[in-house]
Amino acid sequence: MADKFFNNVILGGGVAAGYAAREFAKHGVKPGTLAIISKEAVAPYERPALSKAYLFPEGTARLPGFHVCVGSGGERLLPEWYTEKGISLILSTEIVKADLASKTLTSATGEAFKYQTFLIATGSSVIRLSDFGVQSADAKNIFYLREIEDADLLFKAIKSKKNGKAVVVGGGYIGLELSAVLRVNNIDVTMVYPELWCMPRLFTAGIAAFYEAYYANKGVNIIKGTVAVGFGSNANGEVTDVKLKDGRVLEADIVVVGVGGRPLTTLFKGQVEEEKGGIKTDGFFKTSIPDVYAVGDVATFPLKLYNELRRVEHVDHARKSAEQAVKTIFAAETGSQIDEYNSPILLLSLFRSVVAILR
């Protein structure tokens, strides 16, 4: 099987990959020189839609409606757009080996892809309760949300468990949004998280109290200071209850887990410098390896707001870091200069989305 060569390869099929492709097109990338390789079966899309309108009772959000770059008010990049621009969209293709020294990626089927410049936009994988040894965490109707297939399964369960009970494990961004959308579907919702308040890494106690009161007013029950330690199930293997560390047992027809993510960096272990759980980059998203860039969830970069290296999981950062990396690639080709990344992370989107869902 002959190797395939592209001047530029983007690995990943999420928000960062799509916005990087648009930036390449803006800079006049030559047809046939850029490829996106993704294990997903669809062109890059705005992932935040999955925890919002995709799960509404009427299912208002469906592809092709939320392909990138509609999330930022831009043009919707349909699969035909990539064809028109001469960008190779290589879907349903899982890369199992990355050799940064030889600039070669190998797929699960043995295909080899060589490149000159490589953009890592692999995003994150969800942290699963089974990672912590939680009993019966593999029961049916326990859901995680990352890709469209996950959202389809959750949507189907919501429809089949009308007026049922749901337990949302986790008090972060995903937990808050999914609790809201479950209430819109007339599901009885209980949130469970170990912290003293929701989103403690970002919210003060006062801000969190506002959200928690807003949710309580909409019928969401909140249990803080404890964790799920096990699940009960029926003869069909479907979850029936959630066992908490404090001894309480909560009835549940559906369980949704949102306890964080891990950056997908395994392919590059030992080949590139890492920091704080991600791939270390500078303010242009260059890694320690020449011609290799990392953007979005996987990048640990200098966040000027806090004057320290940080890794940020936020859709706005995914978009803007991807654009910054591509600008850097073209600046190097032309000998021009650009400013270091100094984009504020927009957190107001949570407030807007929650109010829109629960209004």
C-alpha positions, 0 to 999 in steps of 0.5 A, spaced: 500 500 500 503 506 497 504 512 502 499 518 501 503 525 502 500 531 504 504 538 505 499 539 511 495 534 515 490 535 521 489 530 525 482 530 529 475 532 526 472 536 531 471 544 532 479 545 532 480 541 525 474 545 522 476 552 523 484 550 522 481 548 515 477 554 514 484 558 516 488 554 511 483 556 505 483 563 507 490 563 506 490 560 499 492 553 501 493 549 494 488 544 492 491 537 494 496 539 499 491 539 506 488 533 509 483 532 515 484 525 518 478 523 523 475 517 526 468 520 526 464 519 520 462 526 518 465 533 517 467 537 522 462 540 526 460 544 532 460 539 538 457 544 543 450 543 539 450 536 542 449 538 549 443 543 547 439 543 541 440 536 539 437 533 545 431 538 545 424 534 545 423 536 538 431 535 536 432 541 533 439 541 531 441 536 526 447 535 521 448 539 516 445 544 520 451 545 525 457 543 521 463 548 523 463 554 522 456 556 524 458 557 532 461 563 531 457 566 526 461 564 520 459 560 513 457 552 514 462 548 511 459 542 508 463 536 505 462 539 499 466 545 501 472 541 502 471 538 495 471 545 492 477 547 496 481 541 494 482 539 501 482 531 503 477 529 508 479 522 510 473 520 515 472 514 519 479 513 519 483 511 526 490 513 527 493 508 531 501 510 530 504 517 530 512 517 528 513 524 529 521 523 527 519 520 520 513 524 519 508 518 518 501 517 521 499 509 520 491 508 521 488 502 524 488 498 517 495 499 515 494 506 511 500 510 512 500 518 511 506 522 510 506 530 512 511 536 512 507 540 517 502 536 522 497 540 526 494 535 532 487 537 534 485 530 537 481 533 543 479 529 549 476 523 551 471 523 556 473 520 563 469 514 565 466 512 572 469 505 570 476 508 571 475 509 578 473 502 579 465 504 580 461 498 581 456 496 575 458 502 571 457 499 565 450 498 566 445 500 560 443 507 560 449 510 563 451 515 558 457 519 556 457 525 551 462 527 546 460 525 539 454 525 535 453 517 536 453 518 544 448 524 543 444 519 538 444 514 544 442 519 549 436 522 545 433 515 544 433 514 551 430 520 553 424 519 548 423 512 551 424 514 558 418 519 558 417 523 565 422 518 568 428 520 573 435 522 571 441 522 575 447 527 572 454 525 575 458 531 575 457 539 576 461 542 571 459 545 564 457 538 561 453 536 567 449 543 568 448 543 560 445 536 560 441 537 567 438 543 563 436 539 557 433 533 561 429 538 565 426 541 558 424 534 556 420 533 562 425 528 566 426 529 573 433 531 574 438 530 580 445 532 580 450 529 584 457 532 585 463 532 590 465 539 590 462 545 595 459 548 589 458 547 581 464 549 577 469 550 582 475 551 578 471 557 574 466 560 579 466 563 586 461 561 591 457 567 589 456 565 582 455 558 583 450 560 588 446 564 583 446 558 578 444 553 583 438 557 585 436 558 578 436 550 577 433 549 583 427 553 581 427 549 575 426 543 579 433 540 579 435 537 585 442 538 587 446 533 592 453 536 593 459 533 597 458 526 595 460 521 589 457 515 586 460 509 588 455 504 584 449 502 580 443 498 581 440 494 575 435 490 573 434 483 569 435 487 562 442 490 565 439 497 565 440 502 570 435 502 576 439 506 581 445 510 583 448 508 590 452 514 593 458 514 598 454 518 603 449 512 603 443 515 599 440 511 593 437 515 588 432 512 583 434 512 576 432 511 569 438 514 565 444 516 568 449 522 565 456 522 567 460 529 566 466 528 570 471 531 565 476 529 560 483 527 558 487 530 552 488 525 547 495 525 547 497 517 547 500 517 540 505 522 542 508 520 548 515 520 549 516 524 542 514 531 544 514 535 550 508 535 555 506 539 561 500 539 565 497 533 562 497 536 555 502 538 549 507 544 551 506 549 546 508 556 545 504 562 544 504 560 536 502 553 538 508 550 536 510 544 540 518 542 541 518 538 535 519 542 528 513 543 524 508 540 529 503 544 532 498 542 537 491 546 538 485 546 542 484 541 548 491 538 547 495 544 548 498 547 554 500 554 552 502 561 555 495 564 558 497 571 558 491 572 563 494 568 568 501 569 566 502 561 566 502 555 562 495 552 562 490 547 558 483 550 556 477 546 554 473 551 551 470 551 544 472 558 543 479 556 545 479 551 540 477 555 534 482 561 536 488 556 537 487 553 531 486 559 527 493 562 530 497 555 529 495 556 521 497 563 521 503 561 524 504 556 519 503 561 513 507 567 517 513 562 517 512 561 509 512 568 507 517 571 513 512 575 516 510 576 523 504 575 527 502 577 535 502 571 540 496 568 542 492 573 547 485 571 546 480 571 552 476 565 554 469 566 553 465 563 559 459 567 558 456 562 553 454 557 559 449 563 562 446 564 555 445 557 553 442 555 560 438 561 560 436 559 553 434 552 555 431 553 561 427 559 560 
